[in-house]
């Protein structure tokens, strides 16, 4: 079991981990594992405070984390990410439906109608907000749209939440809700920080001060983003590198986790430029009678065309906050050099902000500042994520966008069409960045079939040919015994040599694809099959071994 | 592996830099030193004069009556021995935040103000220093009509003292100038004044504007309470506009200011109340206060470009003129300054500004400031 082997290898170094691949059995009886065995109790984990400024400095100037970029370390033998406290396979799995995608993480319909009681609030900071309990006692954090862009931040947050949930991440339940000033009360004893951050009794005019900065509807109500309190005890943000020293289950360096590396694809698609540590949250929950940390992505207010408090900056997604080269060029040319993204034009939909697909270039998309996991992303990490993205149909995209409840149907159409356009670009970029074959099967007759994810997604024409090399695989020693020469086919199917299948417990096929415009397709994918009675089951896959 | 780690769990320990930043973010030491309510220390002080040197202030300030009133006691001093004592009481949120009433008393000691003589032909070599002390009690009313629009008025009693300057690098004023050259040098009366002002602020971020504008007008009338010589009026207009292009990554900023004084018949405007031209926010090719007369025109234009989100650069052009008559504030014989600047900033404020005048006047001349140009 590769995952198990890596567990041991991580303890030494990644170099050893890589080397360990050739020693001992490759596959174990429980491979491919569907769930990461997070067996340790995490109840001793303590809250970790994070500095937003330090996060910027260390990622912009100090190159945090291990940048050697080995293969992702938390994948199973099928090169997939097992379910864990970080990730749950959803979109693309057999039981996942369009309705599941649109529903997202929601367990209800948002805060219950009736009296809402304010239990906390903040008037200072970039995004003032408040915490309420609804009539049922459920706790929600309320965030508001800026007056300049009604519906923008709340719409973007709901949409991004649904997407990231379907991708497989743990996210809060985020709802678009309506706040009526007259329904708001203040719980006894509620305090608010004064100008000197000292607590003082909260008053009605504090609520008014917060609402003054919010977009108000003509009928006097406020559209809010209601984010339901996450279950468990908050223990701080996770970082995109290293591990928590107080969580025994956290053994894979985050910059080498497949789902964090591959998140670059999703972030680029949804323009989640704020994909940084400060927008994550670890909570201590009880699962299977054991305390574990669950790792969440939170705060999607700066996604799509939203910059939370204003329309997204044109820089977002195009340049880090700090980059020396364009800065120097701009300085030395007295500003006459104009970064190309500055000239991009955006349609005037206040509810959308600045979001577009024509200029968007997935490979050069950037978050606010370097993210160690994104930096380490390898083609197979990006392919993994792009393959998930490819499962989102146009209907799924439109269904999610509808949940943002934009009052201007043109805004909703524009967001959906832009997302569909960007999805196409994302898939074209990253399904073609490596050999895209997948869904390999070997039946009892020796008929070998596979698919081409790029062709299936409509972002490439078929390969001219596929070249296959067959081997009998000795699992005990992890050695291949090649049988015969290269087999060339023009369609994604072939007949395995009869001699190969006789008496073999494991066989492998090394497949390369050739396409005049897709040089990366010639990288190898090795698939492994294990005999199960008269049939063969796929037990392993290595992309770019 | 997990079991092995379970036997060796550790508490996360941030490094030194992270600890420092966490402390700053969590404790906000600046807020502790200069709290909104309580005893405080601060850099600079209220309306600290240009050229007064590095200074600090301290005092006590607090909201009163459930934040419906506020009181401030402030003292400030600079290394050039300028000083301020100030007390202010205000009712800032009357009439549902539409009306502010306040009273303020100040005592300012400015021991080495600069003077080069009056008019546009004053000589750089005639620089002298003079003492200008003023004690003032003022009442104010400000009405906030709509977003960005404020109108108001003030009534004040003002006592002034002018004397020899203490800047050892330059002669004291009485060694070079007489009352004829500098009206008001020999005797200073007490004054009363009243004024009216209106301002319309539509800047996107007042501390670092990239769009919108600010348009302000102030009319003031001084009355000489003792000597019957210095009765006059002033009018001051300050118009700023910011033209953004490329998502505010480039900005053309323009500012025009006119300050005009008008003495009553047979009266004169004392030299210390006459407007000045020169320095970091008017004419950057000369020193602060380089020109002084009864009328001043200053025009500033800047082309600003964002090098990155924390640094703007600017090419600037300043034009200005002082004149004895308002009608003479025309386009002839304008003083000029052309130069370049660096501005380290956040979205909301300029933190550090370095402007260098390269052409015009007494260039090269540089200014390092912890504030915006305009």
Interface residues (C-beta under 8 A of the other chain):
Chain A: X7 X8 X10 X11 X37 X38 X39 X40 X41 X44 X46 X48 X49 X50 X51 X52 X53 X54 X57 X58 X194 X195 X196 X197 X203 X244 X245 X246 X247 X248 X249 X251 X313 X314 X315 X321 X322 X323 X326 X327 X330 X331 X334 X335 X338 X339 X342 X343
Chain B: X1 X2 X3 X4 X5 X6 X9 X10 X11 X12 X14 X17 X18 X21 X22 X24 X25 X26 X28 X31 X35 X36 X37 X38 X66 X246 X247 X249 X250 X303 X305 X306 X307 X308 X309 X310 X311 X313 X315
